[in-house]
Amino acid sequence: MNARPEKAPPVPPHPGLDVREDSVVWAGRFPLQRVRFTYERFDGARSRELTWELWRRGQAVVVLPYDPWSDRLALIEQFRLPALAAGFGPIMTECVAGLMEPGEVAEEAARRETMEEAGLAAMRLESMGRYMLMQGGCDENVEIFCGCVRLPEEGSAGHHGLAAEGEDIRLNILAAEDAFALVDEQKIENATGALALLWLRHHRERLRREWREE
């Protein structure tokens, strides 16, 4: 009998939850579980039996690199096949992001991804919070950070990414106000990018005071 994938542990117990089946139906890089269960409804009654697919992608980080001295930030662009499948343009403008390695803490992963995908060193990080991405079917969750960086003077800083993973990432450097305008114009079409930019718009002046004083 094959061992259960480490990335697909059984659903943990919870008051009112009755798990009747929890099996791994796909054991690839991102396993897929089939879970049959009932749960206690808000009125105290037992729900009907449900069968859900649970896609296990795990924990990830998102980073918005921000230079408080020049009031500029860095976004990346790369080809996204699921975006094309969903009817969007396949080149997404987004934040640095990546899955955490086993045993890695979020801050370590954030610094690693910032260097791999943007060629930038995050001098300090501030968490924007931890969020679910697809709570209706996937366990992927992200902690979003704003990273304090020194950006190069040029408007674009070339291409990055890991060749071993087939990554082709283009780095774009924008004035903060220009990036905020992209959100207002609905040109940021992924939730983490929009959320990070809206957070920075709210906290920008504080970060400029605090980070430039150090």
Rosetta blueprint (number, residue, H / E / L):
1 M L
2 N L
3 A L
4 R L
5 P L
6 E L
7 K L
8 A L
9 P L
10 P L
11 V L
12 P L
13 P L
14 H L
15 P L
16 G L
17 L L
18 D E
19 V E
20 R E
21 E E
22 D E
23 S E
24 V E
25 V E
26 W E
27 A L
28 G L
29 R L
30 F L
31 P L
32 L E
33 Q E
34 R E
35 V E
36 R E
37 F E
38 T E
39 Y L
40 E E
41 R L
42 F L
43 D L
44 G L
45 A L
46 R E
47 S L
48 R L
49 E L
50 L E
51 T E
52 W E
53 E E
54 L E
55 W E
56 R L
57 R L
58 G L
59 Q E
60 A E
61 V E
62 V E
63 V E
64 L E
65 P E
66 Y E
67 D E
68 P L
69 W L
70 S L
71 D L
72 R E
73 L E
74 A E
75 L E
76 I E
77 E E
78 Q E
79 F E
80 R L
81 L H
82 P H
83 A H
84 L H
85 A H
86 A L
87 G L
88 F L
89 G L
90 P L
91 I E
92 M E
93 T E
94 E E
95 C L
96 V E
97 A E
98 G E
99 L E
100 M L
101 E L
102 P L
103 G L
104 E L
105 V L
106 A H
107 E H
108 E H
109 A H
110 A H
111 R H
112 R H
113 E H
114 T H
115 M H
116 E H
117 E H
118 A H
119 G L
120 L L
121 A L
122 A L
123 M L
124 R E
125 L E
126 E E
127 S E
128 M E
129 G E
130 R E
131 Y E
132 M E
133 L L
134 M L
135 Q L
136 G L
137 G L
138 C E
139 D L
140 E L
141 N E
142 V E
143 E E
144 I E
145 F E
146 C E
147 G E
148 C E
149 V L
150 R L
151 L L
152 P L
153 E L
154 E L
155 G L
156 S E
157 A E
158 G E
159 H E
160 H E
161 G L
162 L L
163 A H
164 A H
165 E H
166 G L
167 E L
168 D L
169 I E
170 R E
171 L E
172 N E
173 I E
174 L E
175 A E
176 A H
177 E H
178 D H
179 A H
180 F H
181 A H
182 L H
183 V H
184 D H
185 E L
186 Q L
187 K L
188 I L
189 E L
190 N L
191 A H
192 T H
193 G H
194 A H
195 L H
196 A H
197 L H
198 L H
199 W H
200 L H
201 R H
202 H H
203 H H
204 R H
205 E H
206 R H
207 L H
208 R H
209 R H
210 E H
211 W H
212 R H
213 E L
214 E L
